[in-house]
Amino acid sequence: MKLQTASITNANAPEVVAAGRAAMQGGDWVVDFSSVVHCDTSAVACILAWLRFARASGGKLQLLGLPADLLSLAKLYGVEALIVAP
C-alpha cells in the first residue's frame, strides 16, 4: 500500500491506521511512505499499531521509503529497531 498523504499527524492518524489495517487484511503487508514529507509522533504510533496487528495476524510488515523525520522520532523514542528491518 502506498500511503496517499503527504503528512501524518494526530489529525489524520486514525484514518492512516485504518487504511493500513485494511490493506493488511487484504494481504498487502508492504507500506510505502515515499509520498510522506511531514510526520509527527503519530506516525510512529501508526507503525506500532500496524506491527501489533501484523503480529496478531501472523503477517510480516515491510516499511519502505521512511522519511528522515520519522526515523529520527523512532530513534528518539527507542523503537528504531522495531521499525527498521536489519
N, C-alpha and C positions, 0 to 999 in steps of 0.2 A: 504494500500500500504506500503510495506516495502521499505524504501529508499535503493538503491543499490549502495551507495557510502560511503566511509569512511570519506570523507571530504566535507564540504560545505563552499565554499569561493566565492569571486567575479568571479573567473574563471569558475565556473560551476553553479552558482545560477540561471541563466535563464533556463537552462535545468531542474534543480530541480523544479523550479516553474511550468514549463510546464508539467512535469511528474505528479506532484501533482494535477494540474488542470485537466489533462486528467483522472486521477483516480477518482476524484470527479464527473466529467461529466459521468463517468461510474457507479456512485453510491457508490463508496468506499470513505467514509468520515473519515477513520482512517489512520493516517500516523505514521509509526513505525520508530523511529530514532535509534533503537538498534545497527545498523551497523555503525553509525556515531561516530567517535572518535575525530574529529577535526572540528571546525567551527569558522567562524568569524562573524561579524555583518551581513553579507549576509544571514546567516541562520535565523536571526530574521526577516529580510526583507522578506524572503520566506514565513515564517509563517504568517506575517501580510498580504501579498498578498493573501494567501490561505484563511485567515479569511474574507477578503473583498469579495472574490469570493463566499465563503460559505454563507455569509450573503446575497449577491445579489441573490444567487440561492435557498435560503430557506433551506440550509443544515446546519448540525451541525458538525463542525470539531472536531475530537478527536486526540490528540497527545500522543504517547506512547514512552517510553524509551528516554526521552530527556536527552542529555548529560549535565554534570555539567557546562561545559563552556558556553553552550547555555543559561542555566538558569541564570548563573551569568551575562551574557550580557543583558538578558531580564530585570533583576533586575536593572542593571546599567542604562538602558535606560527608566525605569519606565513603562515597558509593561508586567511585570511578571504576573499581574492579568489577562491580556488578553490571555496569553499563558498557564498558569497553571490553570486547572479547579479546583474549590473548592471541 
